[in-house]
Amino acid sequence: MSYALHAVIAEGDALRGMTRGVPAARLASVGQGLSLMPMTKALIESVADGSGAGASGFWRLPGGFEKTLADWSLCGPVAYVEAEYFGGVGEQRAAVWEGGTIVLGPLHLEEGRPFPPAGSPISQALRRLGVVAGPGEDEFSAVGLVRHRHGEAWLA
């Protein structure tokens, strides 16, 4: 079974404000007051600046989108996350911008490596956004990112 997520995550009202001028942006609520914006093909095409793939080792971060994320983070912290798994094996990447600058990451967990003591890259990013995990769960499950196996399913 596979799992894929490529998304921007931030506080719900802030993310709605940040994306107001991006017609291709579609948001979905997740737990603890956060919203998620899946990186759909239409969104990637609308925000890419034509400079090619984004930096920082991300798979689907459009060229120039780091600048947009930095600008958006002036309204509140914003995370960009990527995860791809198949049969329980895969990788994660995450970064958080706040106040116009990157404040966490980019973090990368390579295939076959265990989660570090601080947690997965996505859990660390969610923690930076204020997510609190309960006993026996991590931040990833605390906000319900396990509900859908593919990013666009959040929009259905």
SEMARZA-226310 format. One record per atom (N, C-alpha, C): x, y, z; residue number from 1. Coordinates in nm, 3 decimals. Atoms other than C-alpha are relative to their C-alpha. Example, Ala and Ser with C-alpha at 12.3 -4.5 7.8 and 13.67 -1.06 7.14 Angstrom:
<rs>
<r x="0.089" y="-0.119" z="0.000" pos="1"/>
<r x="1.230" y="-0.450" z="0.780" pos="1"/>
<r x="0.090" y="0.120" z="0.000" pos="1"/>
<r x="-0.082" y="-0.119" z="-0.006" pos="2"/>
<r x="1.367" y="-0.106" z="0.714" pos="2"/>
<r x="-0.077" y="0.109" z="0.073" pos="2"/>
</rs>
This chain:
<rs>
<r x="0.084" y="-0.117" z="0.000" pos="1"/>
<r x="0.000" y="0.000" z="0.000" pos="1"/>
<r x="0.089" y="0.125" z="0.000" pos="1"/>
<r x="-0.082" y="-0.120" z="0.012" pos="2"/>
<r x="0.126" y="0.349" z="-0.077" pos="2"/>
<r x="-0.060" y="0.117" z="0.078" pos="2"/>
<r x="0.040" y="-0.125" z="-0.065" pos="3"/>
<r x="0.112" y="0.687" z="0.093" pos="3"/>
<r x="0.082" y="0.110" z="-0.065" pos="3"/>
<r x="-0.071" y="-0.114" z="0.058" pos="4"/>
<r x="0.199" y="1.018" z="-0.071" pos="4"/>
<r x="-0.066" y="0.129" z="0.047" pos="4"/>
<r x="0.049" y="-0.131" z="-0.043" pos="5"/>
<r x="0.168" y="1.371" z="0.064" pos="5"/>
<r x="0.102" y="0.104" z="-0.039" pos="5"/>
<r x="-0.081" y="-0.117" z="0.036" pos="6"/>
<r x="0.307" y="1.694" z="-0.082" pos="6"/>
<r x="-0.091" y="0.119" z="0.028" pos="6"/>
<r x="0.097" y="-0.102" z="-0.043" pos="7"/>
<r x="0.150" y="1.991" z="0.093" pos="7"/>
<r x="0.065" y="0.113" z="0.080" pos="7"/>
<r x="-0.029" y="-0.112" z="-0.089" pos="8"/>
<r x="0.171" y="2.326" z="0.266" pos="8"/>
<r x="-0.098" y="-0.013" z="0.116" pos="8"/>
<r x="0.084" y="0.009" z="-0.119" pos="9"/>
<r x="0.039" y="2.325" z="0.623" pos="9"/>
<r x="0.023" y="0.125" z="0.085" pos="9"/>
<r x="-0.008" y="-0.118" z="-0.088" pos="10"/>
<r x="-0.039" y="2.627" z="0.844" pos="10"/>
<r x="-0.131" y="0.010" z="0.076" pos="10"/>
<r x="0.124" y="-0.027" z="-0.073" pos="11"/>
<r x="-0.300" y="2.759" z="1.085" pos="11"/>
<r x="-0.107" y="0.033" z="-0.103" pos="11"/>
<r x="0.106" y="-0.007" z="0.101" pos="12"/>
<r x="-0.633" y="2.747" z="0.901" pos="12"/>
<r x="-0.033" y="0.138" z="-0.051" pos="12"/>
<r x="0.036" y="-0.134" z="0.044" pos="13"/>
<r x="-0.733" y="3.114" z="0.895" pos="13"/>
<r x="0.118" y="0.069" z="-0.068" pos="13"/>
<r x="-0.119" y="-0.061" z="0.061" pos="14"/>
<r x="-0.377" y="3.224" z="0.820" pos="14"/>
<r x="0.022" y="-0.055" z="-0.140" pos="14"/>
<r x="-0.023" y="0.060" z="0.133" pos="15"/>
<r x="-0.345" y="2.978" z="0.529" pos="15"/>
<r x="-0.105" y="0.048" z="-0.099" pos="15"/>
<r x="0.103" y="-0.054" z="0.091" pos="16"/>
<r x="-0.677" y="3.096" z="0.384" pos="16"/>
<r x="0.039" y="0.140" z="-0.046" pos="16"/>
<r x="-0.044" y="-0.135" z="0.035" pos="17"/>
<r x="-0.544" y="3.452" z="0.394" pos="17"/>
<r x="0.122" y="-0.002" z="-0.091" pos="17"/>
<r x="-0.122" y="0.009" z="0.080" pos="18"/>
<r x="-0.205" y="3.354" z="0.252" pos="18"/>
<r x="-0.029" y="-0.036" z="-0.145" pos="18"/>
<r x="0.027" y="0.054" z="0.134" pos="19"/>
<r x="-0.361" y="3.178" z="-0.047" pos="19"/>
<r x="-0.112" y="0.073" z="-0.072" pos="19"/>
<r x="0.113" y="-0.071" z="0.059" pos="20"/>
<r x="-0.634" y="3.430" z="-0.122" pos="20"/>
<r x="0.023" y="0.035" z="-0.148" pos="20"/>
<r x="-0.028" y="-0.037" z="0.138" pos="21"/>
<r x="-0.463" y="3.537" z="-0.447" pos="21"/>
<r x="0.048" y="-0.116" z="-0.087" pos="21"/>
<r x="-0.045" y="0.118" z="0.075" pos="22"/>
<r x="-0.392" y="3.179" z="-0.564" pos="22"/>
<r x="-0.124" y="-0.082" z="-0.036" pos="22"/>
<r x="0.125" y="0.068" z="0.036" pos="23"/>
<r x="-0.700" y="3.052" z="-0.754" pos="23"/>
<r x="0.008" y="-0.152" z="0.003" pos="23"/>
<r x="-0.014" y="0.145" z="0.003" pos="24"/>
<r x="-0.561" y="2.696" z="-0.780" pos="24"/>
<r x="0.013" y="-0.061" z="0.140" pos="24"/>
<r x="-0.015" y="0.050" z="-0.137" pos="25"/>
<r x="-0.521" y="2.667" z="-0.400" pos="25"/>
<r x="-0.131" y="-0.059" z="0.049" pos="25"/>
<r x="0.114" y="0.067" z="-0.061" pos="26"/>
<r x="-0.758" y="2.420" z="-0.236" pos="26"/>
<r x="0.045" y="-0.044" z="0.139" pos="26"/>
<r x="-0.039" y="0.029" z="-0.137" pos="27"/>
<r x="-0.753" y="2.381" z="0.141" pos="27"/>
<r x="-0.090" y="-0.106" z="0.062" pos="27"/>
<r x="0.075" y="0.099" z="-0.077" pos="28"/>
<r x="-0.860" y="2.101" z="0.372" pos="28"/>
<r x="0.039" y="0.016" z="0.146" pos="28"/>
<r x="-0.028" y="-0.010" z="-0.143" pos="29"/>
<r x="-0.891" y="2.120" z="0.749" pos="29"/>
<r x="0.059" y="-0.130" z="0.051" pos="29"/>
<r x="-0.053" y="0.115" z="-0.073" pos="30"/>
<r x="-0.679" y="1.889" z="0.958" pos="30"/>
<r x="-0.017" y="0.033" z="0.148" pos="30"/>
<r x="0.021" y="-0.020" z="-0.143" pos="31"/>
<r x="-0.662" y="1.864" z="1.335" pos="31"/>
<r x="0.073" y="0.120" z="0.057" pos="31"/>
<r x="-0.063" y="-0.102" z="-0.084" pos="32"/>
<r x="-0.566" y="2.121" z="1.596" pos="32"/>
<r x="0.007" y="0.138" z="-0.068" pos="32"/>
<r x="0.012" y="-0.132" z="0.060" pos="33"/>
<r x="-0.674" y="2.423" z="1.390" pos="33"/>
<r x="0.083" y="0.024" z="-0.124" pos="33"/>
<r x="-0.083" y="-0.015" z="0.120" pos="34"/>
<r x="-0.442" y="2.358" z="1.096" pos="34"/>
<r x="-0.078" y="-0.033" z="-0.125" pos="34"/>
<r x="0.050" y="0.036" z="0.131" pos="35"/>
<r x="-0.524" y="2.343" z="0.728" pos="35"/>
<r x="0.116" y="-0.044" z="-0.087" pos="35"/>
<r x="-0.097" y="0.059" z="0.092" pos="36"/>
<r x="-0.344" y="2.163" z="0.449" pos="36"/>
<r x="-0.036" y="0.041" z="-0.142" pos="36"/>
<r x="0.019" y="-0.032" z="0.140" pos="37"/>
<r x="-0.301" y="2.272" z="0.088" pos="37"/>
<r x="0.081" y="-0.100" z="-0.082" pos="37"/>
<r x="-0.074" y="0.097" z="0.082" pos="38"/>
<r x="-0.212" y="1.972" z="-0.133" pos="38"/>
<r x="0.061" y="0.067" z="-0.123" pos="38"/>
<r x="-0.069" y="-0.052" z="0.118" pos="39"/>
<r x="0.037" y="2.047" z="-0.409" pos="39"/>
<r x="-0.051" y="-0.074" z="-0.123" pos="39"/>
<r x="0.059" y="0.060" z="0.119" pos="40"/>
<r x="-0.188" y="1.955" z="-0.700" pos="40"/>
<r x="0.077" y="0.046" z="-0.125" pos="40"/>
<r x="-0.066" y="-0.038" z="0.125" pos="41"/>
<r x="-0.068" y="1.971" z="-1.059" pos="41"/>
<r x="-0.037" y="0.144" z="-0.038" pos="41"/>
<r x="0.044" y="-0.136" z="0.033" pos="42"/>
<r x="-0.277" y="2.286" z="-1.117" pos="42"/>
<r x="0.066" y="0.103" z="0.089" pos="42"/>
<r x="-0.064" y="-0.094" z="-0.092" pos="43"/>
<r x="-0.133" y="2.453" z="-0.808" pos="43"/>
<r x="0.148" y="0.016" z="-0.035" pos="43"/>
<r x="-0.142" y="-0.007" z="0.035" pos="44"/>
<r x="0.225" y="2.366" z="-0.901" pos="44"/>
<r x="0.021" y="0.086" z="-0.124" pos="44"/>
<r x="-0.012" y="-0.078" z="0.123" pos="45"/>
<r x="0.175" y="2.510" z="-1.249" pos="45"/>
<r x="-0.028" y="0.149" z="0.025" pos="45"/>
<r x="0.037" y="-0.140" z="-0.023" pos="46"/>
<r x="0.021" y="2.829" z="-1.107" pos="46"/>
<r x="0.102" y="0.075" z="0.085" pos="46"/>
<r x="-0.094" y="-0.070" z="-0.088" pos="47"/>
<r x="0.297" y="2.904" z="-0.853" pos="47"/>
<r x="0.145" y="-0.011" z="-0.044" pos="47"/>
<r x="-0.138" y="0.015" z="0.047" pos="48"/>
<r x="0.610" y="2.789" z="-1.037" pos="48"/>
<r x="0.042" y="0.125" z="-0.076" pos="48"/>
<r x="-0.048" y="-0.120" z="0.069" pos="49"/>
<r x="0.825" y="3.073" z="-1.165" pos="49"/>
<r x="0.080" y="-0.034" z="-0.126" pos="49"/>
<r x="-0.070" y="0.040" z="0.122" pos="50"/>
<r x="0.976" y="2.872" z="-1.451" pos="50"/>
<r x="0.148" y="-0.029" z="0.019" pos="50"/>
<r x="-0.143" y="0.021" z="-0.023" pos="51"/>
<r x="1.316" y="2.831" z="-1.286" pos="51"/>
<r x="0.035" y="-0.146" z="0.022" pos="51"/>
<r x="-0.029" y="0.142" z="-0.019" pos="52"/>
<r x="1.285" y="2.452" z="-1.264" pos="52"/>
<r x="-0.038" y="-0.043" z="0.140" pos="52"/>
<r x="0.033" y="0.058" z="-0.130" pos="53"/>
<r x="1.264" y="2.235" z="-0.957" pos="53"/>
<r x="0.050" y="0.089" z="0.113" pos="53"/>
<r x="-0.039" y="-0.077" z="-0.116" pos="54"/>
<r x="1.281" y="2.397" z="-0.618" pos="54"/>
<r x="0.128" y="-0.054" z="0.063" pos="54"/>
<r x="-0.124" y="0.037" z="-0.067" pos="55"/>
<r x="1.587" y="2.380" z="-0.401" pos="55"/>
<r x="-0.030" y="-0.085" z="0.123" pos="55"/>
<r x="0.013" y="0.064" z="-0.131" pos="56"/>
<r x="1.644" y="2.211" z="-0.067" pos="56"/>
<r x="-0.028" y="-0.149" z="-0.005" pos="56"/>
<r x="0.017" y="0.144" z="0.009" pos="57"/>
<r x="1.609" y="1.854" z="-0.195" pos="57"/>
<r x="-0.144" y="-0.048" z="-0.002" pos="57"/>
<r x="0.139" y="0.042" z="0.006" pos="58"/>
<r x="1.229" y="1.853" z="-0.214" pos="58"/>
<r x="-0.032" y="-0.053" z="-0.139" pos="58"/>
<r x="0.036" y="0.061" z="0.127" pos="59"/>
<r x="1.067" y="1.644" z="-0.487" pos="59"/>
<r x="-0.090" y="0.090" z="-0.084" pos="59"/>
<r x="0.103" y="-0.071" z="0.077" pos="60"/>
<r x="0.773" y="1.865" z="-0.585" pos="60"/>
<r x="-0.012" y="0.147" z="0.036" pos="60"/>
<r x="0.004" y="-0.142" z="-0.033" pos="61"/>
<r x="0.856" y="2.210" z="-0.452" pos="61"/>
<r x="0.029" y="0.079" z="-0.127" pos="61"/>
<r x="-0.020" y="-0.074" z="0.126" pos="62"/>
<r x="0.807" y="2.439" z="-0.754" pos="62"/>
<r x="0.111" y="0.105" z="0.011" pos="62"/>
<r x="-0.104" y="-0.103" z="0.004" pos="63"/>
<r x="1.090" y="2.670" z="-0.856" pos="63"/>
<r x="-0.055" y="0.134" z="0.043" pos="63"/>
<r x="0.041" y="-0.130" z="-0.049" pos="64"/>
<r x="1.064" y="3.000" z="-0.673" pos="64"/>
<r x="-0.102" y="-0.002" z="0.111" pos="64"/>
<r x="0.105" y="0.007" z="-0.100" pos="65"/>
<r x="0.800" y="2.875" z="-0.430" pos="65"/>
<r x="0.053" y="0.021" z="0.142" pos="65"/>
<r x="-0.057" y="-0.028" z="-0.132" pos="66"/>
<r x="1.040" y="2.903" z="-0.135" pos="66"/>
<r x="-0.019" y="0.147" z="0.037" pos="66"/>
<r x="0.020" y="-0.145" z="-0.023" pos="67"/>
<r x="1.015" y="3.282" z="-0.173" pos="67"/>
<r x="-0.145" y="0.027" z="0.040" pos="67"/>
<r x="0.142" y="-0.016" z="-0.035" pos="68"/>
<r x="0.635" y="3.259" z="-0.165" pos="68"/>
<r x="-0.026" y="-0.048" z="0.142" pos="68"/>
<r x="0.019" y="0.052" z="-0.136" pos="69"/>
<r x="0.647" y="3.043" z="0.148" pos="69"/>
<r x="0.059" y="0.095" z="0.103" pos="69"/>
<r x="-0.061" y="-0.098" z="-0.090" pos="70"/>
<r x="0.884" y="3.293" z="0.311" pos="70"/>
<r x="-0.090" y="0.121" z="0.016" pos="70"/>
<r x="0.091" y="-0.115" z="-0.007" pos="71"/>
<r x="0.647" y="3.578" z="0.223" pos="71"/>
<r x="-0.125" y="-0.034" z="0.081" pos="71"/>
<r x="0.119" y="0.040" z="-0.073" pos="72"/>
<r x="0.344" y="3.386" z="0.352" pos="72"/>
<r x="0.028" y="-0.010" z="0.149" pos="72"/>
<r x="-0.032" y="0.023" z="-0.141" pos="73"/>
<r x="0.526" y="3.313" z="0.678" pos="73"/>
<r x="0.005" y="0.130" z="0.081" pos="73"/>
<r x="0.011" y="-0.127" z="-0.073" pos="74"/>
<r x="0.509" y="3.683" z="0.764" pos="74"/>
<r x="-0.135" y="0.009" z="0.071" pos="74"/>
<r x="0.133" y="0.005" z="-0.062" pos="75"/>
<r x="0.144" y="3.604" z="0.852" pos="75"/>
<r x="-0.010" y="-0.109" z="0.106" pos="75"/>
<r x="0.000" y="0.111" z="-0.095" pos="76"/>
<r x="0.235" y="3.301" z="1.065" pos="76"/>
<r x="0.085" y="-0.112" z="-0.053" pos="76"/>
<r x="-0.086" y="0.109" z="0.046" pos="77"/>
<r x="0.447" y="2.987" z="1.052" pos="77"/>
<r x="-0.069" y="-0.087" z="-0.104" pos="77"/>
<r x="0.051" y="0.083" z="0.109" pos="78"/>
<r x="0.404" y="2.773" z="0.742" pos="78"/>
<r x="0.100" y="-0.111" z="-0.028" pos="78"/>
<r x="-0.085" y="0.117" z="0.027" pos="79"/>
<r x="0.537" y="2.424" z="0.672" pos="79"/>
<r x="-0.024" y="-0.051" z="-0.141" pos="79"/>
<r x="0.012" y="0.075" z="0.126" pos="80"/>
<r x="0.607" y="2.249" z="0.345" pos="80"/>
<r x="0.047" y="-0.141" z="0.032" pos="80"/>
<r x="-0.031" y="0.138" z="-0.033" pos="81"/>
<r x="0.602" y="1.869" z="0.378" pos="81"/>
<r x="-0.016" y="-0.091" z="-0.120" pos="81"/>
<r x="0.010" y="0.103" z="0.103" pos="82"/>
<r x="0.658" y="1.572" z="0.152" pos="82"/>
<r x="0.024" y="-0.136" z="0.064" pos="82"/>
<r x="-0.018" y="0.138" z="-0.045" pos="83"/>
<r x="0.619" y="1.201" z="0.223" pos="83"/>
<r x="-0.041" y="-0.092" z="-0.113" pos="83"/>
<r x="0.035" y="0.103" z="0.097" pos="84"/>
<r x="0.622" y="0.904" z="-0.011" pos="84"/>
<r x="0.042" y="-0.134" z="0.057" pos="84"/>
<r x="-0.025" y="0.133" z="-0.054" pos="85"/>
<r x="0.590" y="0.547" z="0.114" pos="85"/>
<r x="-0.070" y="-0.103" z="-0.088" pos="85"/>
<r x="0.062" y="0.113" z="0.067" pos="86"/>
<r x="0.519" y="0.215" z="-0.052" pos="86"/>
<r x="0.042" y="-0.125" z="0.077" pos="86"/>
<r x="-0.030" y="0.120" z="-0.077" pos="87"/>
<r x="0.493" y="-0.103" z="0.149" pos="87"/>
<r x="0.076" y="0.027" z="0.128" pos="87"/>
<r x="-0.066" y="-0.035" z="-0.126" pos="88"/>
<r x="0.611" y="0.075" z="0.462" pos="88"/>
<r x="0.140" y="0.057" z="-0.015" pos="88"/>
<r x="-0.134" y="-0.052" z="0.025" pos="89"/>
<r x="0.935" y="0.195" z="0.300" pos="89"/>
<r x="-0.014" y="0.132" z="-0.076" pos="89"/>
<r x="0.008" y="-0.126" z="0.071" pos="90"/>
<r x="0.985" y="0.555" z="0.196" pos="90"/>
<r x="0.083" y="0.108" z="0.065" pos="90"/>
<r x="-0.076" y="-0.116" z="-0.045" pos="91"/>
<r x="1.112" y="0.903" z="0.270" pos="91"/>
<r x="-0.094" y="0.113" z="0.039" pos="91"/>
<r x="0.071" y="-0.122" z="-0.038" pos="92"/>
<r x="1.000" y="1.230" z="0.430" pos="92"/>
<r x="0.093" y="0.119" z="-0.009" pos="92"/>
<r x="-0.072" y="-0.126" z="-0.002" pos="93"/>
<r x="1.106" y="1.589" z="0.392" pos="93"/>
<r x="-0.093" y="0.106" z="0.058" pos="93"/>
<r x="0.082" y="-0.106" z="-0.057" pos="94"/>
<r x="0.988" y="1.900" z="0.576" pos="94"/>
<r x="0.086" y="0.123" z="0.029" pos="94"/>
<r x="-0.064" y="-0.126" z="-0.039" pos="95"/>
<r x="1.073" y="2.264" z="0.639" pos="95"/>
<r x="-0.109" y="0.093" z="0.051" pos="95"/>
<r x="0.093" y="-0.098" z="-0.054" pos="96"/>
<r x="0.911" y="2.550" z="0.829" pos="96"/>
<r x="0.060" y="0.139" z="-0.017" pos="96"/>
<r x="-0.037" y="-0.142" z="0.012" pos="97"/>
<r x="0.924" y="2.922" z="0.750" pos="97"/>
<r x="-0.080" y="0.077" z="0.103" pos="97"/>
<r x="0.069" y="-0.088" z="-0.094" pos="98"/>
<r x="0.836" y="3.189" z="1.005" pos="98"/>
<r x="0.069" y="0.136" z="-0.005" pos="98"/>
<r x="-0.055" y="-0.135" z="0.001" pos="99"/>
<r x="0.880" y="3.566" z="0.997" pos="99"/>
<r x="0.085" y="0.029" z="-0.123" pos="99"/>
<r x="-0.071" y="-0.026" z="0.125" pos="100"/>
<r x="1.007" y="3.553" z="0.640" pos="100"/>
<r x="0.126" y="-0.081" z="-0.021" pos="100"/>
<r x="-0.123" y="0.079" z="0.013" pos="101"/>
<r x="1.287" y="3.302" z="0.697" pos="101"/>
<r x="-0.025" y="-0.145" z="0.039" pos="101"/>
<r x="0.012" y="0.141" z="-0.036" pos="102"/>
<r x="1.334" y="2.928" z="0.723" pos="102"/>
<r x="0.052" y="-0.019" z="0.142" pos="102"/>
<r x="-0.036" y="0.017" z="-0.140" pos="103"/>
<r x="1.340" y="2.828" z="1.089" pos="103"/>
<r x="0.018" y="-0.147" z="0.040" pos="103"/>
<r x="-0.020" y="0.144" z="-0.024" pos="104"/>
<r x="1.340" y="2.446" z="1.065" pos="104"/>
<r x="0.027" y="-0.068" z="-0.132" pos="104"/>
<r x="-0.030" y="0.078" z="0.118" pos="105"/>
<r x="1.508" y="2.229" z="0.808" pos="105"/>
<r x="0.074" y="0.076" z="-0.107" pos="105"/>
<r x="0.081" y="0.115" z="0.038" pos="106"/>
<r x="1.496" y="2.135" z="0.545" pos="106"/>
<r x="0.052" y="-0.129" z="0.064" pos="106"/>
<r x="-0.029" y="0.129" z="-0.061" pos="107"/>
<r x="1.481" y="1.799" z="0.719" pos="107"/>
<r x="-0.029" y="-0.110" z="-0.102" pos="107"/>
<r x="0.017" y="0.111" z="0.094" pos="108"/>
<r x="1.514" y="1.473" z="0.526" pos="108"/>
<r x="0.024" y="-0.131" z="0.074" pos="108"/>
<r x="-0.017" y="0.134" z="-0.054" pos="109"/>
<r x="1.461" y="1.117" z="0.644" pos="109"/>
<r x="0.008" y="-0.094" z="-0.118" pos="109"/>
<r x="-0.023" y="0.088" z="0.114" pos="110"/>
<r x="1.609" y="0.876" z="0.392" pos="110"/>
<r x="-0.070" y="-0.134" z="0.018" pos="110"/>
<r x="0.062" y="0.132" z="0.002" pos="111"/>
<r x="1.453" y="0.546" z="0.296" pos="111"/>
<r x="0.080" y="-0.098" z="0.085" pos="111"/>
<r x="-0.062" y="0.102" z="-0.082" pos="112"/>
<r x="1.522" y="0.268" z="0.542" pos="112"/>
<r x="0.059" y="0.047" z="0.132" pos="112"/>
<r x="-0.056" y="-0.053" z="-0.124" pos="113"/>
<r x="1.631" y="0.497" z="0.826" pos="113"/>
<r x="-0.111" y="0.012" z="0.105" pos="113"/>
<r x="0.101" y="-0.016" z="-0.106" pos="114"/>
<r x="1.450" y="0.496" z="1.162" pos="114"/>
<r x="-0.022" y="0.148" z="0.031" pos="114"/>
<r x="0.026" y="-0.137" z="-0.043" pos="115"/>
<r x="1.287" y="0.811" z="1.291" pos="115"/>
<r x="0.100" y="0.037" z="0.109" pos="115"/>
<r x="-0.090" y="-0.044" z="-0.106" pos="116"/>
<r x="1.531" y="1.014" z="1.501" pos="116"/>
<r x="-0.079" y="0.021" z="0.129" pos="116"/>
<r x="0.070" y="-0.023" z="-0.127" pos="117"/>
<r x="1.451" y="1.073" z="1.871" pos="117"/>
<r x="-0.094" y="0.120" z="-0.004" pos="117"/>
<r x="0.086" y="-0.118" z="0.010" pos="118"/>
<r x="1.301" y="1.413" z="1.778" pos="118"/>
<r x="-0.127" y="-0.026" z="-0.080" pos="118"/>
<r x="0.116" y="0.033" z="0.081" pos="119"/>
<r x="1.050" y="1.239" z="1.550" pos="119"/>
<r x="0.027" y="0.017" z="-0.148" pos="119"/>
<r x="-0.014" y="-0.011" z="0.145" pos="120"/>
<r x="0.992" y="1.229" z="1.177" pos="120"/>
<r x="0.010" y="0.146" z="-0.041" pos="120"/>
<r x="-0.003" y="-0.138" z="0.046" pos="121"/>
<r x="1.057" y="1.541" z="0.970" pos="121"/>
<r x="-0.137" y="0.069" z="0.004" pos="121"/>
<r x="0.132" y="-0.062" z="0.000" pos="122"/>
<r x="0.684" y="1.602" z="0.933" pos="122"/>
<r x="-0.049" y="0.024" z="0.142" pos="122"/>
<r x="0.040" y="-0.022" z="-0.139" pos="123"/>
<r x="0.618" y="1.554" z="1.304" pos="123"/>
<r x="0.076" y="0.117" z="0.062" pos="123"/>
<r x="-0.076" y="-0.114" z="-0.051" pos="124"/>
<r x="0.897" y="1.800" z="1.385" pos="124"/>
<r x="-0.056" y="0.131" z="-0.053" pos="124"/>
<r x="0.058" y="-0.121" z="0.059" pos="125"/>
<r x="0.745" y="2.054" z="1.145" pos="125"/>
<r x="-0.134" y="0.032" z="0.065" pos="125"/>
<r x="0.129" y="-0.022" z="-0.064" pos="126"/>
<r x="0.399" y="2.006" z="1.294" pos="126"/>
<r x="0.017" y="0.050" z="0.143" pos="126"/>
<r x="-0.028" y="-0.047" z="-0.136" pos="127"/>
<r x="0.541" y="2.050" z="1.644" pos="127"/>
<r x="0.036" y="0.148" z="-0.002" pos="127"/>
<r x="-0.038" y="-0.142" z="0.013" pos="128"/>
<r x="0.692" y="2.380" z="1.528" pos="128"/>
<r x="-0.123" y="0.087" z="-0.026" pos="128"/>
<r x="0.125" y="-0.072" z="0.025" pos="129"/>
<r x="0.341" y="2.480" z="1.415" pos="129"/>
<r x="-0.092" y="-0.002" z="0.122" pos="129"/>
<r x="0.077" y="-0.001" z="-0.123" pos="130"/>
<r x="0.214" y="2.413" z="1.767" pos="130"/>
<r x="-0.081" y="-0.125" z="0.029" pos="130"/>
<r x="0.074" y="0.123" z="-0.021" pos="131"/>
<r x="0.074" y="2.060" z="1.736" pos="131"/>
<r x="0.051" y="-0.070" z="0.126" pos="131"/>
<r x="-0.033" y="0.075" z="-0.121" pos="132"/>
<r x="0.063" y="1.865" z="2.061" pos="132"/>
<r x="-0.051" y="-0.143" z="-0.019" pos="132"/>
<r x="0.037" y="0.142" z="0.013" pos="133"/>
<r x="0.065" y="1.485" z="2.045" pos="133"/>
<r x="-0.039" y="-0.055" z="0.136" pos="133"/>
<r x="0.043" y="0.066" z="-0.123" pos="134"/>
<r x="-0.115" y="1.278" z="2.304" pos="134"/>
<r x="0.084" y="-0.124" z="0.027" pos="134"/>
<r x="-0.073" y="0.123" z="-0.032" pos="135"/>
<r x="0.015" y="0.964" z="2.472" pos="135"/>
<r x="-0.017" y="-0.104" z="-0.111" pos="135"/>
<r x="0.004" y="0.107" z="0.098" pos="136"/>
<r x="0.103" y="0.691" z="2.224" pos="136"/>
<r x="-0.020" y="0.044" z="-0.143" pos="136"/>
<r x="0.013" y="-0.047" z="0.138" pos="137"/>
<r x="0.083" y="0.910" z="1.914" pos="137"/>
<r x="0.108" y="0.103" z="-0.028" pos="137"/>
<r x="-0.090" y="-0.109" z="0.038" pos="138"/>
<r x="0.305" y="1.147" z="1.720" pos="138"/>
<r x="-0.083" y="0.112" z="-0.059" pos="138"/>
<r x="0.071" y="-0.117" z="0.053" pos="139"/>
<r x="0.214" y="1.486" z="1.575" pos="139"/>
<r x="-0.069" y="-0.032" z="-0.133" pos="139"/>
<r x="0.055" y="0.041" z="0.129" pos="140"/>
<r x="0.152" y="1.327" z="1.233" pos="140"/>
<r x="-0.139" y="-0.061" z="0.018" pos="140"/>
<r x="0.130" y="0.062" z="-0.024" pos="141"/>
<r x="-0.129" y="1.111" z="1.369" pos="141"/>
<r x="-0.092" y="0.091" z="0.082" pos="141"/>
<r x="0.081" y="-0.089" z="-0.084" pos="142"/>
<r x="-0.245" y="1.378" z="1.619" pos="142"/>
<r x="-0.086" y="0.094" z="-0.084" pos="142"/>
<r x="0.081" y="-0.088" z="0.085" pos="143"/>
<r x="-0.362" y="1.603" z="1.333" pos="143"/>
<r x="-0.075" y="-0.076" z="-0.108" pos="143"/>
<r x="0.078" y="0.082" z="0.092" pos="144"/>
<r x="-0.500" y="1.314" z="1.131" pos="144"/>
<r x="0.057" y="-0.014" z="-0.139" pos="144"/>
<r x="-0.057" y="0.014" z="0.135" pos="145"/>
<r x="-0.256" y="1.303" z="0.841" pos="145"/>
<r x="-0.004" y="-0.144" z="-0.050" pos="145"/>
<r x="0.015" y="0.139" z="0.042" pos="146"/>
<r x="-0.318" y="0.928" z="0.833" pos="146"/>
<r x="-0.137" y="-0.026" z="-0.065" pos="146"/>
<r x="0.136" y="0.020" z="0.052" pos="147"/>
<r x="-0.680" y="0.982" z="0.715" pos="147"/>
<r x="-0.005" y="-0.031" z="-0.149" pos="147"/>
<r x="0.001" y="0.021" z="0.145" pos="148"/>
<r x="-0.595" y="0.987" z="0.344" pos="148"/>
<r x="0.138" y="-0.045" z="-0.046" pos="148"/>
<r x="-0.126" y="0.057" z="0.046" pos="149"/>
<r x="-0.328" y="0.794" z="0.156" pos="149"/>
<r x="0.063" y="0.081" z="-0.113" pos="149"/>
<r x="-0.053" y="-0.082" z="0.109" pos="150"/>
<r x="-0.288" y="1.048" z="-0.127" pos="150"/>
<r x="-0.050" y="0.143" z="0.016" pos="150"/>
<r x="0.026" y="-0.141" z="-0.023" pos="151"/>
<r x="-0.278" y="1.428" z="-0.122" pos="151"/>
<r x="-0.132" y="0.051" z="-0.055" pos="151"/>
<r x="0.122" y="-0.053" z="0.061" pos="152"/>
<r x="-0.566" y="1.494" z="-0.360" pos="152"/>
<r x="-0.126" y="-0.054" z="0.065" pos="152"/>
<r x="0.116" y="0.055" z="-0.071" pos="153"/>
<r x="-0.797" y="1.275" z="-0.149" pos="153"/>
<r x="-0.050" y="0.098" z="0.106" pos="153"/>
<r x="0.040" y="-0.100" z="-0.098" pos="154"/>
<r x="-0.800" y="1.563" z="0.102" pos="154"/>
<r x="-0.104" y="0.095" z="-0.059" pos="154"/>
<r x="0.089" y="-0.095" z="0.065" pos="155"/>
<r x="-0.998" y="1.764" z="-0.152" pos="155"/>
<r x="-0.133" y="-0.060" z="-0.041" pos="155"/>
<r x="0.122" y="0.068" z="0.044" pos="156"/>
<r x="-1.267" y="1.506" z="-0.223" pos="156"/>
<r x="-0.115" y="0.025" z="0.097" pos="156"/>
</rs>
